[in-house]
Structure formats: C-alpha cells, structure tokens
Amino acid sequence: MTDQGDPLARIADALERISPPPVHTDWKIFPAYVWSGTGARGIETLDAPALSLLRGIDRQKDIVAGNIARLAAGHAAHDMLLWGARGMGKSALLRAGVNAALAERPASIALVQVGTDALPTLSGLFAELGQQTRAFLVFIDDLGFADNDSIGPRHLRSWLQGGVEARPANVRLAVTSNRRAIVTRHASEQDDPINPRDAVDDNLALADRFGLSVGFHNCTQDEYLAIIAGYTEEYGLSWDEGEALEWSKRRGARSGRTAWQFITELAGRVGKVV
C-alpha cells in the first residue's frame, strides 16, 4: 500500500486510476490486424483482389503466394522484400496471398500491418506473436529510411537474422519498397576515398537478409490491357481499348493501380460498385 501522505505517491495513484487498462488483443480470430505500437486492432475482412485477377505479375504471384502458403502450413518460409515500380500490386499481392492461404487453411495465418512510426516497438509485437499457435505475416508497407538513420536499418537486420530480438519461428516479415536496397543510395558512395565499397555493401546487406527479394517492374501495354480485361470480365463491364490507353497516357503510367482506377471509372459510370 502506498503512503498517502507522500505527495508523489498520491500523484502516482491518481495517474494509475485514470490510465487506460492494458489493451488485450485476441490474436486468434481476425484475418488481419493493425499494430499501433501499444496494441493491435483487429480487421474483420482483409480487402484484396482474388489472386486470379492479379495479372502481369505471374512469376511474382507464384513466388509470394507459395511462400505465404508454406508459412500458413507451418513449414519453412522466407522473409520477403517486394521492391520496384509503384502501383504494380506489391501490397495487394501480400493481402491476396494471405486470403488464399486462409481459404485453404482457415484461421492458420493473419496479416499484421505495422506503420513505419511503430517500427521501434516491433520487439514487443514479436514477443506477443511468439506466444501464439497460428502463423503471422508482419507487413511493413513502403518502407524507407532517412539518410541519417543508422538505427532503423540496424534493427531491421537484427530482426531478420541472428539478433537476440529476431522474429519468432511462427512470424515472417514482408516489406514493400520502391528501392531494392531500401535505404537511399547516392552516386557519391562510389567516390568515397575511404572504403567506398563498405557503404554500398552495408546498404545492400539489408536487402540480402530477406530470403526472397522479388522485383516488380512497369507493365507493358499488352500486360496493362490484360489487367483491364480481367477486371472487366470479372465485374461485367464494357470497355474500349483506345480509352484505356488514353487513361494511362493522361496519368503517365501503365500499372495495375492505373488499370484499377480505370475500372473504378467504368463502374461508376454505370452505377456499379467494385
């Protein structure tokens, strides 16, 4: 019992009474969670297209979905780095892969999305997930580090392999990034007169810690049109090839994201929801 005559004790008791109770997360029931750094919020429905609708990335789809299925089955699986062109379905593929694994093995796996601002709390998240019986894919979207951030990349290397706080056996990391090296690289790295190779190797070493490093590239015109054709067939929409190409030209990109935006436009015109 605290000494009520002590002002500091009274303040501590008051703070304890008004503090919110610890957040308890049921890690068994939801297909996905969002980790805030102090707790997790369950997501009842993991929104993702069917794997069959993700076109133009067939090789990447086979690799990523297969690895997620192995994790869900309790087999050996890799941490994954999905890098490359924007809008080519990196994060959508991860969500779709988890949904496919859940359809095959209900409740076997969950996706846990972690914001980059919550990265320092990953060790606490791993401690919670390591006590569970199901598998978890911890997802960090669009990861990048500032030029002067040496701590973040070091922690990530430790979590991936060998560190005392490495992720438990039932957890794997999946990271998306626009760059394979994740950290920013400069041409000056090649010209540094003091061990110029060290800086480059240190940057690439982070990407090399991932068992799978899967590249995504801008799609060709034929691939872009094939993506649109798949979506229009799925949702019963009529479309014009010339208009689809004009849509991509106005946006300066051919990608899965641009194709989906065109599908949204078509559906909206005829009063449909996609």
N, C-alpha and C positions, 0 to 999 in steps of 0.2 A: 504494500500500500504506500502510495506516495505521501510525502509530508505536505499537508495542505497549508502549512504555514510558510512554505517556501514559495515565493512568487514565481520562480522558474518552473516549479512543479505544477503550480496552478495553470500556468500558460500551456505547459505540455499536455495536461489533462484536457484542457479546453480544445486544443488543436486535435487531439485524438478523437474527441466526441464529434467534431464537425467534419473530420476527414471521411471521404467516401470509403466504404468497405472494399477490400481487395476484390478485383474482378476475377471471377471464376469462369473459365472457358471450358465448354464441353467439346472436346476435340473429336468426338465420335460421330456426330450427327450431320454435319454440314459438308457439302462438297467443296466449299471454299471458305476462306477466312481472310480478313484484312487485319494485319498486325499493326498496332499503333505505337508500340514501344513499351506500353504498360499493360496491354491486354489485347484481346482479339475479338473482332465482331464477325459472327457467322453470316455467310451468304447462302440463302436458301436455294438459289438457282444460279448455276455457273453459265453465264451467257457466252455462247460460242457457236460458230457455224459448224455444221457436220464436216467431218474430215473430207468427205467426197466432194464438198463444194470448194475446198481449198485447192485451186488449180494453179499450174505454173510453178509449183514448188514440190513436185512429186518426190524427188530424191530426199529433200529435207523432211518432207512429211513422213516418209518411211523410217528415217533415222530417229526423228524425235518421238513420234508416236510409239515406235517399237521400244525405245528406252523407257518411256513412261509406263508402258505395259509391263516391262520387266520389274520396275520399281514397285508397281502395284501388286505384282505377284510375289513379292518378297525375294526376288532374285537380284543378282549383282546388277547395278545400274550406275550410269555415269552422271556427274555434274555436267551441265550443259551451258555453253555460251552460244547464243544465237546473235549473229552480228551481220551488219550490212545495210542494204538500201532501206530507206524509210517506206512504210506502207506496204511491205511485201508479206505481211501476215506472221511476223515472228511471235508476237504475244497471242494472237488469235490461234496459232497452231498449238501453243502450250495449253491454252484453255480447252481447245478441241481434243487434244490428246488425253487430257485428264477426264473429260466427259466420256471419251471412248473407252478408257480403262474402267471407269465406273460402270458403264453399261455391261462390260464383260465380267467385272468383279465388283458388285455393289458394295459401297462403304469401304473399299480397300485402300483408297487414297484420297487425299484432299490437297487442294492448291492453297498456299498461304502467301498472299501478296504483301510485300514489305516495301514501304516507301523509303527513298534514299535518306530521308531525315531520321529514320528509325534504325539505320544500319548499326549504330553503336550498341543497340540492345539485342542484336542477333544471338549473342551468347545466352541471354536469358530465354529467348524463344527456343533455342535448341535444347536447353535444359528441360523445358516443358514437353516438347515434342518427343524427346528421347524416352519419356516415361509412357508413351502411348504404344498401342499394338498395331495401329494402322500406319501406312506409309504417307509421307508428306513431300510435296514438291514446293520448296520455298522459292518464290518468284520475285525477282527484282527487275523492274521494267526500266529501260532506257538509262542504264547505269553509266555514270561518268564521274570522274574526279577532277577537282580543280588542280591547276598546275602546281600549287604549293602544298597539296595534300599528300603527305607521305604516309600518314597513319592509316587512312582508309584502305589503300591497296595492300598494305602490310597485313591488316586484319583479314582481308578477304583471302589472301594467300594462306593464312593460318587456318581459316575456317575450312578451306577446301582440302588441305592436306597437311597432316603432320603436327599441327599445333595442339596444345592441350585443350583448346576450346573448339576443336574441329567438330563439324556437324555429326550427329549420331548416325548409326547404321541405317535407320529407317527414314532418313532425311537426305534429300539431294537438292542442290541449288540449281536454279535455272535463271540465267541472266540474259537480258537483251541489251544490245548496244549498237550504236551506229558504226563503231570502230572495233576492229578485231582486238587491238591492244588495250581497249577500254580507256586507259589513261591517254591524255593528249600527247602527241609526239610532234617534235619540231625538227626542221631540217638542220638546225644548229647542233643537234645531237651528233650528227656525223662529223662535225668540225671541231668538237671539243678536244683540245690538245691533251687533256688528262683522261686517260682511259675512255676514249669515245665510245667503245663498244659496250662498256658497262651499263650506261644509261639505257641504251636500246635493249640490251638483254634483260635488264630488270623490268622494263615495261612489258616485253613480250612474255616474260616468265609468268606474269599474272594470267595471261590468256592460256598459257600452256598448262596451268593447273587444272583446267577443265578437261575431263575425259573426252568430251565431244565439243568440237568447235565447228559450228555449222554456218556457212556463209549464205546470204540472201542477196540477190542481185536484181537490178531493174529488169522487168519483164520485156520481152519483145512484143511487137504489135500483135502477132498471132496469139501469144500467150494472154495478152490483155483481153483480146476479143473472146478467147476461150473461157476466161474467167466470167465475163459478162454473159456468155451463152449459158454457162452452167447455172448462174443465178436466175436468169430469166426463165429457164426451163423449170427450175425448182418452184418459182413463185408465179408462173403463168403470166409472164409479162411479154408484150410485144416490143421490139426494139429495131433500130435502124443502125447499121454498121457505120455509116458516114457520120451520124450524130454522135455515136460512141467515140469515134476517133476525134471529132471536133471537141468533145467534152475533155478528153485528155490533153489536147493541144492547149486549150484555154487554161488548164491547170499546170501545164509544163511538166507533166509526169504521166507515165504509164505504170500503174501499180495496182495491187489488189485493193488498196484503200480507195484509189480513184475510181476503180470499177464499182466498188460498193456504193460510193457516192452517186454514181450514175444510176445504179439500181434504185437507190432511195428516191431519186428524182422521178424515175419512171413510175414507181409505185405510188408516189404522192399524186401524180397527175391523174391516176385512175382510182384514187381513193382507197388504196390498199395499204396494209401495214406489213413491213418486212422485219 
